[in-house]
């Protein structure tokens, strides 16, 4: 969890973890976004992280290949996490989901009175994402 937070901060502020600790998981998810869960297993036996099990048909990427995409992967991961948090339809508290939907309805009533186009759920999610 601590490493994920550091990775998110790196993505937000635009610096890399190179030299500190390669975020193997973020890099692999970035390089193979369509891979099913558990397509690889990462291990660290005290000599550093490595891919111990690989279930994809493509070749196992090298550490150098992952390092080459690290800054993009960290930024991509941070953006993906903000998008998940902004997707109010998937929030766990029903009352928060209902609140957002009520506010959206109220905003659209006011927008309609002013002759403006209604806001969509996706527009609200993007606005939330931008604030996170």
Phi, psi and omega per residue, in radians:
X1 nan -0.760 -3.136
X2 -1.078 -0.741 3.134
X3 -1.138 -0.676 3.109
X4 -1.062 -0.751 3.124
X5 -1.081 -0.749 3.103
X6 -1.088 -0.715 3.137
X7 -1.126 -0.729 3.117
X8 -1.092 -0.774 3.119
X9 -1.101 -0.676 3.096
X10 -1.084 -0.727 3.122
X11 -1.135 -0.704 -3.134
X12 -1.162 -0.771 -3.068
X13 -1.627 -0.039 2.986
X14 1.321 0.529 3.037
X15 -2.099 2.814 -3.025
X16 -1.740 2.761 3.060
X17 -1.567 0.041 -3.108
X18 -0.906 2.355 -3.113
X19 1.599 -0.465 3.118
X20 -1.650 -1.228 -3.139
X21 -2.834 2.092 3.113
X22 -1.179 2.286 3.080
X23 -1.498 1.493 -3.066
X24 -0.987 -0.827 -3.072
X25 -1.082 -0.823 3.136
X26 -1.083 -0.721 -3.140
X27 -1.138 -0.736 3.129
X28 -1.173 -0.740 3.114
X29 -1.118 -0.614 3.109
X30 -1.186 -0.793 -3.121
X31 -1.250 -0.502 -3.068
X32 -2.261 1.122 -3.034
X33 -1.135 -0.406 -3.118
X34 -1.636 0.015 -3.105
X35 -1.163 2.390 3.084
X36 -1.167 2.761 3.093
X37 -0.961 2.573 3.098
X38 1.122 0.580 3.087
X39 -1.354 -0.257 3.104
X40 -2.606 2.775 3.082
X41 -2.200 2.243 3.091
X42 -1.761 2.458 3.108
X43 -2.354 2.722 3.015
X44 -2.446 1.832 -3.122
X45 -1.649 0.394 -3.133
X46 1.714 -0.198 3.133
X47 -1.853 0.150 -3.113
X48 1.968 2.823 -3.104
X49 -1.286 2.522 3.044
X50 -2.664 2.852 3.112
X51 -1.523 1.977 -3.093
X52 -1.625 -0.394 -3.132
X53 -2.508 2.299 -3.069
X54 -2.300 2.098 -3.059
X55 -1.971 0.184 3.137
X56 -1.652 2.670 -3.134
X57 -1.253 -0.369 3.128
X58 -1.333 2.865 -3.140
X59 -1.166 2.611 3.085
X60 -1.159 2.220 3.137
X61 -1.236 2.590 3.106
X62 -1.446 2.870 3.083
X63 -1.033 -0.692 3.138
X64 -1.093 -0.683 3.105
X65 -1.129 -0.681 3.125
X66 -1.238 -0.699 3.096
X67 -1.067 -0.581 -3.113
X68 -1.149 -0.450 -3.128
X69 -1.893 0.099 -3.003
X70 -1.009 -0.841 -3.084
X71 -1.102 -0.714 3.082
X72 -1.166 -0.688 -3.117
X73 -1.125 -0.734 -3.123
X74 -1.152 -0.748 3.109
X75 -1.144 -0.734 3.121
X76 -1.076 -0.775 -3.134
X77 -1.097 -0.772 3.139
X78 -1.071 -0.738 3.121
X79 -1.138 -0.707 3.126
X80 -1.100 -0.701 3.128
X81 -1.169 -0.698 3.080
X82 -1.112 -0.698 3.127
X83 -1.108 -0.704 3.102
X84 -1.086 -0.778 -3.124
X85 -1.159 -0.560 -3.093
X86 -1.387 -0.247 -3.100
X87 -1.386 1.460 -3.029
X88 -1.058 -0.387 3.095
X89 -1.115 -0.393 -3.125
X90 -1.809 0.094 3.090
X91 -1.113 2.634 -3.059
X92 -1.439 -0.394 -3.114
X93 -1.644 1.991 -3.091
X94 -1.012 -0.621 -3.112
X95 -1.169 -0.564 3.088
X96 -1.226 -0.723 3.078
X97 -1.046 -0.815 -3.134
X98 -1.085 -0.714 3.129
X99 -1.047 -0.824 3.133
X100 -1.066 -0.735 -3.122
X101 -1.171 -0.679 3.083
X102 -1.123 -0.797 3.126
X103 -1.074 -0.703 3.093
X104 -1.081 -0.772 3.097
X105 -1.059 -0.780 -3.132
X106 -1.123 -0.754 3.102
X107 -1.043 -0.744 -3.106
X108 -1.204 -0.554 3.034
X109 -1.074 -0.820 3.136
X110 -1.150 -0.710 3.123
X111 -1.114 -0.705 3.135
X112 -1.095 -0.706 3.111
X113 -1.069 -0.533 -3.132
X114 -1.615 0.066 3.119
X115 1.338 0.381 -3.139
X116 -1.727 2.716 3.106
X117 -1.200 2.536 3.120
X118 -1.189 2.687 3.030
X119 -1.443 2.550 3.105
X120 -1.753 2.885 3.072
X121 -1.033 -0.699 3.123
X122 -1.119 -0.647 3.098
X123 -1.132 -0.685 3.116
X124 -1.170 -0.734 3.110
X125 -1.064 -0.733 3.100
X126 -1.133 -0.649 3.102
X127 -1.160 -0.719 3.090
X128 -1.113 -0.805 3.139
X129 -0.996 -0.720 -3.130
X130 -1.145 -0.475 3.139
X131 -1.478 -0.306 -3.112
X132 -1.376 nan nan
